[in-house]
Amino acid sequence: MENTKLYKIGEAAKIVGRSPQTISLWYDAVEAGVEVDAELPKPKYAGESRIRYFDQNDIEMLINFRNKVKRGTMAEFNRNFKWGKRGEDISKRIESGDATPKVYKEKEIKGEDKAE
């Protein structure tokens, strides 16, 4: 591991094309039981630091995870586990039909079928 290039979470996030916050949320979601057909790498820590480091194999796993997360999965996770009252209100509006999830609105605009 000494010769392996290690990336801090911010550097890894840039390579993966997501924010460090999104990568952290992926870990929270998996820990909460959200199922994705891909695994997240176990982050490495240097010494007493709480800074996450990732090697090239980890970056590839993050990219695979990014590609396997279904659109809307993280929005639903955030509504249910992170946003508190705001998330509850949004979920109620979606269930009652007063609000449509963005992904479905985009498909309706493009004329795509919702059942995809």
Buried (B, 14 or more C-beta within 10 A) or exposed (E): EEEEEBBBBEBBBEBBEBEBEBBBBBBBBBEEEBEBEBEBBEBBEEEEEEEBBBBEEBBBBBBBBBEEBEEEBBBBBBBBBBBEEEBEEBBEEBEEEEBBBEBEEEBEEEEEEEEE
